[in-house]
Amino acid sequence: MNLENYFAIIITFFYSIWWIITFVGFIPTMKDLWNKKPSANISTYVVWTITTFFTSLYAIFILKDLVFIIVVNLQLLACLLVLILRIRLKYISK
């Protein structure tokens, strides 16, 4: 295995770990929303969910890169959960 391969493995590892950390970063917002504290903007999360959804499709059908597919779908899951919790909160409080 040459240096370039090791470098690719290291980058892939840190890229994967970073996105797990990013997913965990959504948890405080989800917790706030679950506890009825409106800490997320619906419009923002609609845009992020839609763009992440299309990024997911691109990853699956064009790139076909398993690591990227996993991390982008973690992001999509986080956006969807926040959006659902925020919409739920909006309609429960009315």
Stockholm file with secondary structure:
# STOCKHOLM 1.0

chainA/1-94         MNLENYFAIIITFFYSIWWIITFVGFIPTMKDLWNKKPSANISTYVVWTITTFFTSLYAIFILKDLVFIIVVNLQLLACLLVLILRIRLKYISK
#=GR chainA/1-94 SS CCHHHHHHHHHHHHHHHHHHHHHHHTHHHHHHHHTTCCCSCHHHHHHHHHHHHHHHHHIIIIICCHHHHHHHHHHHHHHHHHHHHHHHHHHHCC
#=GC SS_cons        CCHHHHHHHHHHHHHHHHHHHHHHHTHHHHHHHHTTCCCSCHHHHHHHHHHHHHHHHHIIIIICCHHHHHHHHHHHHHHHHHHHHHHHHHHHCC
//
